[in-house]
Amino acid sequence: MASRKSVLVAFQGLFKSKASGSVVKAVDSTVQDLTSLSIGEIRAQPVHESAKSDPIALDNNIADQAVIPSDEHTAMSDPNTFSIKGLPLSYFLELINHWGGRTALTGLTTTQVCDQYLKPCTKDSGLSLCAQLYLSQNTHTSSKVQDAKWFISHAWKYKFLDVLDALIHFCSKENLNTDETIFWFDLFSNSQHGTGEKKFEWWETVFMNAVKSIGNVVMVLEPWSDPIPLKRVWCIFEVYACNLTNSQFQIAMTPETEKLFLDGLQDDAQGYHTVLSNVHCLQSESWNPADKKAIVEVVKRTTGFAKLDRMVFATISEWLVATLRQRYNASLKTSDVAAQLRLKHSLGCYLLHMANVTEAKTILSECYAERVKVLGLEHPDTLKTMINCVHAFQSTNKITKEETLMTLQCLPRCQKVHGIPHPETLKACQLVSHYFMIQGMNEEAEQMMTKCIKISRKLLGDYNTQTLAHINDLGVFFLTRQKYDEAEALFQEALETQQAILGLDHPLTLTTLCNIAIVYRATMREKKAEALLLEIIASLSRSYGPDHPDISSPAGHLAEIYFRAKRFNEAQMLYQRVYDIRKETFSDGDDGVLWALFQIAQCIQKQGRKREAREAYIRCRAECRKYLGISSPLATACTEKLRYL
């Protein structure tokens, strides 16, 4: 099967080039050379002799390898030509009818359609379907073959009709004319005859060129809860190419999958993060081991897999947020208020989970007020938004009187509407128990947390994420009360199940691991704590990037370990990281920001830089007085430190 091969050795050489100055510069310069010409095909030439012993040498011979033939007719006559030609979606539908209609293709994968229908009709020519149509004497047919504007990323094990339905739905949503929108679909644009048997060097055209030339990538994502493309090495690589060439990225789903996807976001914004956080590009699969080996080499020599994982996560997350905003804005032009509020709620929840707390809080608060007006105080959807509003309030570390009132009201309202043994009521109980703990109402907090665990085990089971969250909460409570044995036992219980059902890199699993590391540090097992915290920071950075707010907690605890070990320079760098992350995420006067500022001053002082330390304490004291008051403990501590400087 010839799906998406390209000259990865050439690709390696391109990225190895020292003359380019940067990866993107190298790609752009090569793409410009190839796409500025009028001919849409790039003729593959024999691999340069130097490349047989040194693949990197190819980067110096790209001009020799990629030459434009004298005419497109000659180029399209050669099955070795890498073409960016595609077909309109409307012709895909004509093919379905020609092959016997939907009934004949029902249940068949793209691979099976290729073997049973595509290969027989192109067997004599040995060309791609696009080339065969282009060279035909029928001008009506040949005119349909044009330079593609959309590159389809998909999995060959997908049901073929699902791919088509997803693309039809995509065109409908994007207002794309199916007669004029040209798609590059490897099933049709690549020759499917014998190319899979050739060595990798046969594919000399750098894959980046095709993506850059086409300019748009649409990934067919099925099923949304466990998308196959995120496990396929070529699909991962296509996202990578899209990102690196600044191409537009979109996702296509069947109408049924999209509904499940959007409904899932409303009920559990964390659900999609569960999918993305378990993406490991290095573990992705390929039907041809040689493909994966070549791509692994390219990635190792360029970005590395940690950055690639983060790139895939960020690209799809950005698409998701942009799509929710687009859908919400489009819904405002309709009279469907319920749909507007569903989309607004989903957007707020996802932003909250992405730690965009300020915007999430604003959107959810607006959504709550609108749902109260439209649906009433006791409608289930209103209560759902109310709970997420309280979650956002508690994430800011600064709760107003009005927000406190909402926190205390959410539980009785949920009990009245849903009853006590209900998932939404349990969420409200959890938030109120957090409030009790923050307020120092320890007895009430412990009683409510214990009650939540008992009800959740019975209602949802031991392997439910909400049950595990309640177990974790009680562990945190014991941790704050310095009951380390009880806390560690609960964390270990939660961790065992989380690793089994969520994976090692899920946010909830990492939160539990961080709590265990805190127990280790508090009980003088600092080597174990350090190793675990480094692992957590690396995992969070891989999935979310180095500046994600969730990193501030493990980074802060690791800094304390370094400070106690008199590794003051390392501690200072980590405290600075905590300060920068929290300053960017939370409002002015955040307790974590001020705490980090104080710790930075202490690290500077311990390194004997008295003048810098004095300036740092003065700055910290001014900030503490501004936001916490003149007599706040942290401001007083700064004054005490300044007496000795």
VEXDREN-2710 file (C-alpha; in Angstrom, 1 decimal):
% VEXDREN-2710
k/r/px/py/pz
1/MET/0.0/0.0/0.0
2/ALA/1.5/3.4/-1.0
3/SER/0.1/5.9/1.5
4/ARG/2.4/8.8/2.3
5/LYS/6.0/8.1/1.6
6/SER/8.4/10.9/0.9
7/VAL/12.2/11.2/0.8
8/LEU/12.9/11.3/4.5
9/VAL/16.6/11.0/3.8
10/ALA/16.2/14.2/1.9
11/PHE/14.2/15.6/4.7
12/GLN/16.9/14.7/7.2
13/GLY/19.5/16.4/5.0
14/LEU/17.3/19.5/4.8
15/PHE/17.0/19.8/8.5
16/LYS/20.7/19.0/9.0
17/SER/21.7/21.9/6.8
18/LYS/23.9/24.4/8.7
19/ALA/23.7/27.0/5.9
20/SER/20.0/27.5/6.4
21/GLY/20.2/29.0/9.8
22/SER/17.0/27.4/10.9
23/VAL/14.6/24.6/10.1
24/VAL/11.8/26.8/8.9
25/LYS/14.2/28.9/6.8
26/ALA/15.5/25.7/5.1
27/VAL/12.0/24.4/4.4
28/ASP/10.8/27.8/3.2
29/SER/13.7/28.3/0.8
30/THR/13.3/24.8/-0.7
31/VAL/9.5/25.1/-1.0
32/GLN/9.8/28.5/-2.6
33/ASP/12.2/27.1/-5.3
34/LEU/9.7/24.2/-6.0
35/THR/6.4/26.0/-5.8
36/SER/7.3/29.2/-7.6
37/LEU/7.3/27.3/-10.8
38/SER/4.2/26.9/-12.9
39/ILE/4.3/23.1/-13.1
40/GLY/2.6/21.3/-10.2
41/GLU/4.6/18.1/-10.3
42/ILE/8.1/17.3/-9.0
43/ARG/9.8/14.6/-11.0
44/ALA/11.8/12.1/-8.9
45/GLN/15.3/11.6/-10.1
46/PRO/17.9/8.9/-9.0
47/VAL/19.3/9.4/-5.6
48/HIS/22.7/11.1/-5.6
49/GLU/25.5/8.7/-5.1
50/SER/26.8/10.5/-2.1
51/ALA/23.5/9.9/-0.3
52/LYS/23.9/6.2/-0.4
53/SER/26.7/6.4/2.2
54/ASP/25.6/9.7/3.8
55/PRO/21.9/10.6/3.8
56/ILE/22.8/14.1/5.1
57/ALA/24.6/14.8/1.8
58/LEU/21.2/15.0/0.1
59/ASP/20.7/18.5/1.4
60/ASN/23.4/19.7/-0.9
61/ASN/21.9/18.1/-4.0
62/ILE/18.2/19.0/-3.7
63/ALA/18.5/21.1/-6.9
64/ASP/19.8/18.1/-8.8
65/GLN/17.1/15.8/-7.5
66/ALA/13.9/17.9/-7.8
67/VAL/13.7/19.1/-11.4
68/ILE/10.6/20.2/-13.2
69/PRO/9.8/18.2/-16.4
70/SER/9.3/19.9/-19.7
71/ASP/5.5/19.4/-19.5
72/GLU/3.0/18.1/-17.0
73/HIS/1.9/15.4/-19.4
74/THR/5.3/13.8/-19.1
75/ALA/5.4/14.2/-15.4
76/MET/1.9/12.7/-14.9
77/SER/2.9/9.7/-17.1
78/ASP/5.5/8.7/-14.6
79/PRO/4.2/6.8/-11.5
80/ASN/7.3/7.9/-9.7
81/THR/6.2/11.5/-9.9
82/PHE/5.2/13.0/-6.6
83/SER/2.1/15.1/-7.4
84/ILE/0.1/17.6/-5.5
85/LYS/-2.8/17.1/-7.8
86/GLY/-6.1/16.2/-6.3
87/LEU/-9.8/15.8/-7.0
88/PRO/-12.9/17.7/-6.0
89/LEU/-15.0/16.0/-3.3
90/SER/-17.9/15.8/-5.7
91/TYR/-15.9/13.4/-7.8
92/PHE/-15.4/11.2/-4.8
93/LEU/-19.1/10.9/-4.6
94/GLU/-19.2/10.0/-8.4
95/LEU/-16.7/7.2/-7.7
96/ILE/-18.9/5.8/-5.0
97/ASN/-21.8/5.6/-7.4
98/HIS/-19.6/4.1/-10.1
99/TRP/-18.4/1.4/-7.7
100/GLY/-21.9/0.3/-6.8
101/GLY/-23.1/3.0/-4.4
102/ARG/-22.9/3.2/-0.6
103/THR/-24.4/-0.3/-0.1
104/ALA/-21.5/-1.9/-2.0
105/LEU/-18.9/0.0/0.1
106/THR/-20.6/-0.2/3.5
107/GLY/-18.2/-1.6/6.1
108/LEU/-15.1/-1.5/3.9
109/THR/-12.0/0.2/5.1
110/THR/-10.0/2.6/2.9
111/THR/-7.4/-0.2/2.5
112/GLN/-10.2/-2.6/1.3
113/VAL/-11.6/-0.1/-1.1
114/CYS/-8.1/0.4/-2.5
115/ASP/-7.6/-3.3/-3.1
116/GLN/-11.1/-4.1/-4.4
117/TYR/-11.9/-1.0/-6.5
118/LEU/-9.1/1.4/-6.9
119/LYS/-6.3/-0.9/-7.9
120/PRO/-8.3/-2.8/-10.6
121/CYS/-9.3/0.4/-12.4
122/THR/-5.7/1.7/-12.4
123/LYS/-3.9/-1.7/-12.9
124/ASP/-3.2/-1.3/-16.6
125/SER/-1.7/2.2/-16.4
126/GLY/0.1/1.6/-13.0
127/LEU/-0.6/5.3/-12.3
128/SER/-2.4/7.1/-9.6
129/LEU/-6.1/7.7/-10.3
130/CYS/-5.4/11.4/-10.5
131/ALA/-2.7/10.8/-13.2
132/GLN/-4.9/8.4/-15.1
133/LEU/-7.8/10.8/-15.2
134/TYR/-5.5/13.7/-16.1
135/LEU/-4.1/11.9/-19.1
136/SER/-7.5/10.7/-20.3
137/GLN/-8.9/12.0/-23.6
138/ASN/-12.0/13.0/-21.8
139/THR/-11.5/16.7/-21.1
140/HIS/-14.5/16.8/-18.8
141/THR/-12.8/14.2/-16.6
142/SER/-9.3/15.4/-16.9
143/SER/-10.3/18.9/-16.0
144/LYS/-11.3/17.7/-12.6
145/VAL/-7.7/17.0/-11.7
146/GLN/-6.2/20.2/-10.3
147/ASP/-3.7/21.4/-7.7
148/ALA/-5.0/20.4/-4.3
149/LYS/-5.9/23.0/-1.6
150/TRP/-6.6/20.5/1.2
151/PHE/-4.4/17.7/2.3
152/ILE/-6.3/14.8/3.9
153/SER/-4.7/13.2/7.0
154/HIS/-6.5/9.9/7.8
155/ALA/-6.0/6.3/8.9
156/TRP/-6.2/3.6/6.2
157/LYS/-8.1/1.4/8.7
158/TYR/-11.0/3.9/8.8
159/LYS/-14.2/2.9/7.1
160/PHE/-14.0/4.6/3.7
161/LEU/-17.6/6.0/3.9
162/ASP/-16.8/7.5/7.3
163/VAL/-13.9/9.4/5.8
164/LEU/-16.2/10.7/3.0
165/ASP/-19.0/11.6/5.4
166/ALA/-16.6/13.5/7.6
167/LEU/-15.3/15.5/4.6
168/ILE/-18.9/16.2/3.4
169/HIS/-19.8/17.5/6.8
170/PHE/-16.5/19.5/7.0
171/CYS/-17.3/21.2/3.6
172/SER/-20.8/22.0/4.7
173/LYS/-19.6/23.7/7.9
174/GLU/-16.9/25.6/6.2
175/ASN/-19.1/26.6/3.3
176/LEU/-16.8/24.9/0.8
177/ASN/-18.1/24.1/-2.7
178/THR/-17.6/20.4/-3.2
179/ASP/-17.2/20.9/-7.0
180/GLU/-14.4/23.4/-6.5
181/THR/-12.6/22.3/-3.3
182/ILE/-9.7/20.0/-4.3
183/PHE/-8.5/17.4/-1.9
184/TRP/-5.2/15.6/-1.9
185/PHE/-6.2/12.1/-0.9
186/ASP/-3.3/9.6/-1.0
187/LEU/-5.7/6.9/-2.2
188/PHE/-6.2/8.8/-5.4
189/SER/-3.1/11.1/-5.7
190/ASN/-0.4/8.4/-5.2
191/SER/0.1/5.4/-7.4
192/GLN/-1.0/2.3/-5.5
193/HIS/1.0/-0.2/-7.6
194/GLY/4.3/-1.5/-6.3
195/THR/5.5/1.8/-4.7
196/GLY/5.4/0.2/-1.3
197/GLU/8.1/-2.2/-2.4
198/LYS/10.6/0.5/-3.2
199/LYS/13.3/1.7/-0.8
200/PHE/12.7/4.8/1.1
201/GLU/15.2/6.7/-1.1
202/TRP/12.8/6.4/-4.0
203/TRP/10.6/9.1/-2.4
204/GLU/12.9/12.0/-3.0
205/THR/10.5/14.9/-2.7
206/VAL/10.6/16.3/0.7
207/PHE/7.2/15.7/2.4
208/MET/7.3/19.3/3.7
209/ASN/7.0/20.7/0.2
210/ALA/3.7/19.0/-0.5
211/VAL/2.1/20.2/2.8
212/LYS/3.6/23.7/2.3
213/SER/2.4/23.9/-1.3
214/ILE/-1.1/22.7/-0.5
215/GLY/-1.3/25.0/2.5
216/ASN/-4.2/23.3/4.4
217/VAL/-4.4/20.1/6.3
218/VAL/-7.7/18.4/7.5
219/MET/-7.4/15.4/9.8
220/VAL/-10.3/13.0/9.9
221/LEU/-10.7/12.2/13.6
222/GLU/-12.6/9.0/14.5
223/PRO/-13.6/8.1/17.1
224/TRP/-13.2/11.2/19.1
225/SER/-12.7/9.4/22.4
226/ASP/-9.8/7.3/21.0
227/PRO/-8.8/8.8/17.6
228/ILE/-6.8/6.4/15.5
229/PRO/-4.7/9.1/13.7
230/LEU/-3.0/10.1/16.9
231/LYS/-1.6/6.6/17.1
232/ARG/-0.4/6.4/13.5
233/VAL/3.2/7.6/12.8
234/TRP/2.3/9.2/9.4
235/CYS/-0.7/11.2/10.8
236/ILE/1.4/12.5/13.7
237/PHE/4.1/13.5/11.2
238/GLU/1.5/15.3/9.1
239/VAL/0.5/17.4/12.1
240/TYR/4.2/18.1/12.6
241/ALA/4.6/19.2/9.0
242/CYS/1.5/21.3/9.1
243/ASN/2.8/23.1/12.2
244/LEU/6.3/23.6/10.9
245/THR/5.1/25.0/7.6
246/ASN/2.5/27.3/9.2
247/SER/-0.2/25.5/7.2
248/GLN/-3.9/25.8/8.3
249/PHE/-5.0/22.8/10.4
250/GLN/-8.6/21.6/10.6
251/ILE/-10.4/18.5/11.9
252/ALA/-13.2/16.7/10.2
253/MET/-15.7/14.4/11.9
254/THR/-18.9/12.7/10.9
255/PRO/-22.0/14.5/12.2
256/GLU/-22.6/11.7/14.7
257/THR/-19.0/11.8/16.0
258/GLU/-19.1/15.6/16.2
259/LYS/-22.3/15.5/18.3
260/LEU/-20.7/13.0/20.7
261/PHE/-17.6/15.2/20.8
262/LEU/-19.4/18.4/21.7
263/ASP/-21.7/16.7/24.2
264/GLY/-18.7/15.2/25.8
265/LEU/-17.0/18.5/26.2
266/GLN/-20.1/19.9/28.0
267/ASP/-20.2/17.0/30.4
268/ASP/-16.5/16.5/30.8
269/ALA/-14.0/19.0/29.3
270/GLN/-11.2/16.9/30.8
271/GLY/-12.2/13.9/28.6
272/TYR/-10.5/15.2/25.5
273/HIS/-7.4/16.1/27.5
274/THR/-7.4/12.5/28.6
275/VAL/-7.0/11.5/24.9
276/LEU/-4.4/14.1/24.1
277/SER/-2.3/13.7/27.3
278/ASN/-1.8/10.0/26.3
279/VAL/-0.4/10.8/22.9
280/HIS/3.2/9.5/22.6
281/CYS/4.6/10.1/19.1
282/LEU/7.5/7.7/19.7
283/GLN/5.0/4.9/20.4
284/SER/2.9/5.6/17.3
285/GLU/2.5/2.8/14.8
286/SER/3.1/2.2/11.1
287/TRP/2.3/-0.7/8.8
288/ASN/5.8/-0.3/7.4
289/PRO/8.5/-0.4/10.1
290/ALA/10.9/1.4/7.8
291/ASP/8.6/4.4/7.7
292/LYS/8.6/4.7/11.5
293/LYS/12.4/4.2/11.7
294/ALA/13.0/7.0/9.1
295/ILE/10.6/9.4/10.8
296/VAL/12.1/8.6/14.2
297/GLU/15.5/9.5/12.9
298/VAL/14.2/12.8/11.5
299/VAL/12.5/13.8/14.7
300/LYS/15.4/12.9/16.9
301/ARG/17.7/15.1/14.7
302/THR/15.3/18.0/14.7
303/THR/12.8/18.8/17.3
304/GLY/12.9/15.7/19.5
305/PHE/9.9/13.7/20.6
306/ALA/9.1/15.7/23.7
307/LYS/8.6/18.8/21.6
308/LEU/6.8/16.9/18.9
309/ASP/4.3/15.5/21.5
310/ARG/3.7/19.0/22.8
311/MET/3.4/20.3/19.2
312/VAL/0.7/17.8/18.4
313/PHE/-1.1/18.5/21.7
314/ALA/-0.9/22.3/21.2
315/THR/-2.0/22.2/17.5
316/ILE/-5.1/20.1/18.2
317/SER/-6.0/22.0/21.4
318/GLU/-5.7/25.3/19.5
319/TRP/-8.0/23.9/16.9
320/LEU/-10.5/22.9/19.5
321/VAL/-10.6/26.3/21.2
322/ALA/-10.8/28.1/17.8
323/THR/-13.6/25.8/16.7
324/LEU/-15.6/26.3/19.9
325/ARG/-15.2/30.1/19.5
326/GLN/-16.3/29.9/15.9
327/ARG/-19.3/27.7/16.6
328/TYR/-20.4/30.0/19.4
329/ASN/-20.0/33.2/17.4
330/ALA/-22.0/31.5/14.5
331/SER/-24.7/30.4/16.9
332/LEU/-25.3/34.1/18.0
333/LYS/-26.7/34.7/14.5
334/THR/-29.4/32.1/15.1
335/SER/-32.4/32.1/17.5
336/ASP/-31.2/28.8/19.2
337/VAL/-30.4/30.2/22.6
338/ALA/-29.9/26.7/24.1
339/ALA/-27.2/25.9/21.5
340/GLN/-25.5/29.2/22.2
341/LEU/-25.3/28.5/25.9
342/ARG/-24.1/24.9/25.4
343/LEU/-21.2/26.1/23.3
344/LYS/-20.4/28.9/25.7
345/HIS/-20.4/26.5/28.6
346/SER/-18.1/24.1/26.7
347/LEU/-15.7/26.9/25.8
348/GLY/-15.5/28.1/29.4
349/CYS/-14.9/24.6/30.7
350/TYR/-12.2/23.8/28.2
351/LEU/-10.4/27.1/28.8
352/LEU/-10.6/26.4/32.6
353/HIS/-9.0/23.0/32.1
354/MET/-6.4/24.7/29.9
355/ALA/-5.6/26.9/32.9
356/ASN/-6.9/30.0/31.1
357/VAL/-8.6/30.9/34.4
358/THR/-9.4/34.6/33.9
359/GLU/-11.2/34.2/30.6
360/ALA/-12.8/30.9/31.7
361/LYS/-14.2/32.6/34.8
362/THR/-15.6/35.5/32.8
363/ILE/-17.3/33.2/30.2
364/LEU/-18.7/30.8/32.8
365/SER/-20.1/33.6/34.9
366/GLU/-21.8/35.1/31.9
367/CYS/-23.1/31.7/30.9
368/TYR/-24.5/31.1/34.4
369/ALA/-26.3/34.5/34.5
370/GLU/-27.8/33.8/31.0
371/ARG/-28.9/30.3/32.0
372/VAL/-30.5/31.6/35.1
373/LYS/-32.5/34.1/33.0
374/VAL/-33.4/31.6/30.3
375/LEU/-33.8/28.3/32.2
376/GLY/-34.2/29.3/35.9
377/LEU/-32.1/28.7/39.0
378/GLU/-32.9/25.1/39.3
379/HIS/-32.5/23.8/35.8
380/PRO/-29.8/21.0/35.6
381/ASP/-27.9/22.9/32.9
382/THR/-27.8/26.0/35.1
383/LEU/-26.5/24.0/38.0
384/LYS/-23.9/22.4/35.8
385/THR/-22.6/25.9/34.9
386/MET/-22.9/27.0/38.5
387/ILE/-20.6/24.2/39.6
388/ASN/-18.0/25.1/37.0
389/CYS/-18.2/28.7/38.0
390/VAL/-17.3/27.8/41.6
391/HIS/-14.5/25.6/40.3
392/ALA/-13.2/28.7/38.4
393/PHE/-13.5/30.9/41.5
394/GLN/-11.5/28.5/43.6
395/SER/-8.8/28.3/40.9
396/THR/-8.1/32.0/41.3
397/ASN/-7.2/31.8/45.1
398/LYS/-9.2/35.0/45.5
399/ILE/-12.9/34.6/46.2
400/THR/-15.3/37.5/46.6
401/LYS/-18.3/37.5/49.0
402/GLU/-20.7/37.0/46.0
403/GLU/-18.6/34.0/44.8
404/THR/-18.5/32.6/48.4
405/LEU/-22.3/32.8/48.5
406/MET/-22.6/30.9/45.2
407/THR/-20.2/28.3/46.5
408/LEU/-22.5/27.7/49.5
409/GLN/-25.7/27.8/47.5
410/CYS/-24.6/25.2/44.9
411/LEU/-24.9/22.2/47.2
412/PRO/-28.4/22.7/48.5
413/ARG/-29.7/23.5/45.0
414/CYS/-28.1/20.3/43.6
415/GLN/-29.5/18.3/46.5
416/LYS/-33.0/19.7/45.8
417/VAL/-32.9/19.0/42.0
418/HIS/-30.8/15.9/41.8
419/GLY/-30.9/14.3/45.3
420/ILE/-27.9/13.4/47.3
421/PRO/-26.6/10.3/45.4
422/HIS/-26.0/12.1/42.1
423/PRO/-22.7/12.9/40.3
424/GLU/-23.5/16.7/40.1
425/THR/-24.4/16.8/43.8
426/LEU/-21.1/15.0/44.6
427/LYS/-19.2/17.7/42.6
428/ALA/-21.0/20.4/44.6
429/CYS/-20.0/18.5/47.8
430/GLN/-16.4/18.5/46.7
431/LEU/-16.3/22.2/46.1
432/VAL/-17.9/23.0/49.4
433/SER/-15.4/20.7/51.2
434/HIS/-12.6/22.7/49.5
435/TYR/-14.2/25.9/50.9
436/PHE/-14.3/24.4/54.4
437/MET/-10.6/23.4/54.2
438/ILE/-9.6/26.8/52.9
439/GLN/-11.5/28.4/55.8
440/GLY/-9.9/26.2/58.4
441/MET/-13.2/24.4/59.1
442/ASN/-11.3/21.1/59.4
443/GLU/-13.9/18.9/61.1
444/GLU/-16.6/19.9/58.6
445/ALA/-14.1/19.4/55.7
446/GLU/-13.1/15.9/56.8
447/GLN/-16.6/14.8/57.4
448/MET/-17.8/16.0/53.9
449/MET/-14.8/14.5/52.1
450/THR/-15.3/11.1/53.8
451/LYS/-19.0/11.2/53.0
452/CYS/-18.2/12.0/49.3
453/ILE/-15.9/9.0/49.0
454/LYS/-18.5/6.7/50.5
455/ILE/-21.3/7.9/48.2
456/SER/-19.1/8.0/45.1
457/ARG/-17.9/4.4/45.6
458/LYS/-21.4/3.2/45.9
459/LEU/-22.8/5.4/43.1
460/LEU/-20.0/5.5/40.5
461/GLY/-17.6/2.7/41.6
462/ASP/-14.0/2.5/42.7
463/TYR/-12.7/3.0/39.1
464/ASN/-14.4/6.3/38.4
465/THR/-12.3/9.4/38.1
466/GLN/-14.7/11.4/40.4
467/THR/-14.3/8.7/43.1
468/LEU/-10.5/9.0/42.7
469/ALA/-10.7/12.8/43.0
470/HIS/-12.5/12.5/46.3
471/ILE/-9.9/10.1/47.6
472/ASN/-7.2/12.5/46.6
473/ASP/-9.0/15.4/48.3
474/LEU/-9.0/13.5/51.6
475/GLY/-5.4/12.7/51.2
476/VAL/-4.6/16.4/50.7
477/PHE/-6.6/17.2/53.8
478/PHE/-4.5/14.7/55.8
479/LEU/-1.4/16.2/54.2
480/THR/-2.2/19.7/55.4
481/ARG/-2.8/18.3/58.9
482/GLN/0.6/16.5/58.8
483/LYS/-1.0/13.1/58.9
484/TYR/1.5/11.7/56.4
485/ASP/0.9/8.0/56.8
486/GLU/-2.9/8.4/56.2
487/ALA/-2.3/10.8/53.3
488/GLU/0.3/8.6/51.6
489/ALA/-2.0/5.5/51.8
490/LEU/-4.8/7.4/50.1
491/PHE/-2.6/8.8/47.4
492/GLN/-1.1/5.4/46.6
493/GLU/-4.6/3.9/46.4
494/ALA/-5.7/6.6/44.0
495/LEU/-2.5/6.3/42.0
496/GLU/-2.8/2.6/41.3
497/THR/-6.2/3.0/39.8
498/GLN/-5.4/6.2/37.9
499/GLN/-2.4/4.6/36.2
500/ALA/-4.5/1.7/35.1
501/ILE/-7.5/3.7/33.7
502/LEU/-6.0/7.1/32.8
503/GLY/-2.3/6.5/32.1
504/LEU/0.9/8.0/33.5
505/ASP/0.6/11.4/31.8
506/HIS/-3.0/12.2/32.7
507/PRO/-3.4/15.4/34.7
508/LEU/-5.1/13.6/37.6
509/THR/-2.4/11.0/37.8
510/LEU/0.3/13.7/37.8
511/THR/-1.5/15.6/40.6
512/THR/-1.5/12.4/42.7
513/LEU/2.2/11.8/42.0
514/CYS/2.9/15.4/43.0
515/ASN/1.1/14.9/46.3
516/ILE/3.1/11.7/46.9
517/ALA/6.3/13.7/46.3
518/ILE/5.2/16.3/48.8
519/VAL/4.7/13.5/51.4
520/TYR/8.2/12.2/50.5
521/ARG/9.7/15.7/51.1
522/ALA/7.8/16.2/54.3
523/THR/9.1/12.8/55.6
524/MET/12.7/13.5/54.7
525/ARG/12.8/11.2/51.7
526/GLU/14.1/14.0/49.6
527/LYS/16.0/12.0/46.9
528/LYS/12.8/10.1/46.0
529/ALA/10.8/13.4/46.1
530/GLU/13.3/15.1/43.8
531/ALA/13.3/12.3/41.2
532/LEU/9.5/12.2/41.2
533/LEU/9.1/15.9/40.9
534/LEU/11.6/16.1/38.0
535/GLU/9.5/13.3/36.3
536/ILE/6.3/15.2/36.8
537/ILE/7.7/18.5/35.5
538/ALA/9.0/16.7/32.4
539/SER/5.7/15.0/31.8
540/LEU/3.7/18.3/32.2
541/SER/6.1/20.2/30.0
542/ARG/5.9/17.5/27.3
543/SER/2.1/17.6/27.2
544/TYR/1.3/21.2/28.0
545/GLY/4.5/23.2/27.4
546/PRO/7.1/24.6/29.9
547/ASP/4.9/27.4/31.1
548/HIS/1.7/25.6/32.0
549/PRO/0.2/26.7/35.4
550/ASP/0.2/23.1/36.7
551/ILE/4.0/23.1/36.6
552/SER/4.2/25.8/39.3
553/SER/3.3/23.4/42.1
554/PRO/5.9/20.6/41.5
555/ALA/8.5/23.3/40.5
556/GLY/7.9/25.1/43.8
557/HIS/8.3/21.9/45.8
558/LEU/11.4/21.0/43.9
559/ALA/12.8/24.5/44.6
560/GLU/12.3/24.0/48.3
561/ILE/14.3/20.7/48.2
562/TYR/17.1/22.5/46.4
563/PHE/17.0/25.4/48.9
564/ARG/17.2/23.0/51.9
565/ALA/20.1/21.3/50.2
566/LYS/21.9/24.7/49.8
567/ARG/21.6/24.5/46.0
568/PHE/20.6/28.1/46.0
569/ASN/21.2/29.0/42.3
570/GLU/19.1/26.0/41.1
571/ALA/16.4/26.9/43.7
572/GLN/16.3/30.5/42.5
573/MET/15.8/29.5/38.9
574/LEU/12.9/27.3/39.8
575/TYR/11.3/30.0/42.0
576/GLN/11.7/32.4/39.1
577/ARG/9.9/29.9/36.9
578/VAL/7.1/29.6/39.4
579/TYR/6.8/33.4/39.6
580/ASP/6.7/33.8/35.8
581/ILE/4.1/31.1/35.4
582/ARG/1.7/32.4/38.1
583/LYS/2.2/36.0/37.2
584/GLU/1.1/35.2/33.7
585/THR/-1.9/33.0/34.8
586/PHE/-3.4/34.6/37.9
587/SER/-4.5/38.1/38.8
588/ASP/-2.2/40.6/40.6
589/GLY/-1.6/39.9/44.2
590/ASP/-1.8/36.1/43.8
591/ASP/-0.4/34.5/47.0
592/GLY/1.8/32.1/44.9
593/VAL/3.3/35.0/43.0
594/LEU/4.2/36.9/46.2
595/TRP/5.5/33.7/47.9
596/ALA/7.8/33.1/44.9
597/LEU/9.0/36.6/45.0
598/PHE/10.0/36.3/48.6
599/GLN/11.8/32.9/48.0
600/ILE/13.8/34.5/45.1
601/ALA/15.0/37.2/47.5
602/GLN/16.0/34.5/50.0
603/CYS/18.0/32.6/47.4
604/ILE/19.8/35.8/46.3
605/GLN/20.7/36.6/49.9
606/LYS/22.0/33.0/50.5
607/GLN/24.3/33.5/47.6
608/GLY/25.9/36.5/49.2
609/ARG/24.5/39.1/46.7
610/LYS/23.4/41.5/49.4
611/ARG/22.6/44.5/47.2
612/GLU/20.4/42.4/44.9
613/ALA/18.8/40.7/47.9
614/ARG/17.9/44.1/49.4
615/GLU/16.3/45.3/46.2
616/ALA/14.4/42.0/45.9
617/TYR/13.0/42.2/49.5
618/ILE/12.0/45.9/49.0
619/ARG/10.1/44.9/45.8
620/CYS/8.5/42.0/47.5
621/ARG/7.5/44.0/50.6
622/ALA/5.9/46.7/48.3
623/GLU/3.9/44.1/46.5
624/CYS/2.7/42.4/49.7
625/ARG/1.7/45.7/51.3
626/LYS/-0.2/46.6/48.1
627/TYR/-2.2/43.4/47.9
628/LEU/-2.1/41.9/51.3
629/GLY/-1.9/44.8/53.6
630/ILE/0.9/46.6/55.5
631/SER/0.9/44.2/58.4
632/SER/0.6/41.0/56.3
633/PRO/3.0/38.2/57.5
634/LEU/4.9/38.2/54.2
635/ALA/5.4/42.0/54.3
636/THR/6.6/41.7/57.9
637/ALA/9.0/38.9/57.0
638/CYS/10.5/41.2/54.3
639/THR/11.0/44.0/56.8
640/GLU/12.8/41.6/59.2
641/LYS/15.1/40.4/56.4
642/LEU/16.0/44.0/55.5
643/ARG/17.2/44.7/59.0
644/TYR/20.2/42.4/58.3
645/LEU/21.1/43.8/54.9
END
